[in-house]
Amino acid sequence: MEKGWVKIYITNKPHIVTIVQELLEENDIESVEIPKGDSTLTFGDSEIFVRQEHEERARMIIKVNNL
């Protein structure tokens, strides 16, 4: 990942990745998903990154939504 981005979430559930990214987008926070598993078989972890300046707010949004 490029400098200035931090990992804020990791999961092996694709639907949770979608929910987290939509919540972040609704709050004007850009996010990037990095799949770490075998994408051809749709298993493994995915990591979500945000810009460092949005880290605290993004973590709060995730926590408030019990994710």
HUPEZI-V15331 format. One line per field, one symbol per residue. ss: DSSP state (~ for helix, > for strand, _ for the rest). phi: phi as a letter, one per 20 degrees, with the letter a starting at -180 (. if undefined). Layout:
# HUPEZI-V15331
ss=???
phi=???
This chain:
# HUPEZI-V15331
ss=____>>>>>>>__~~~~~~~~~~~~~____>>>>>__>____>__>>>>>>~~~~~~~~~~~~~___
phi=.ffndcfdbbbddgffgfffffffffdldfccedfddeffdlcoecdddcfgfdgfffffffffeld
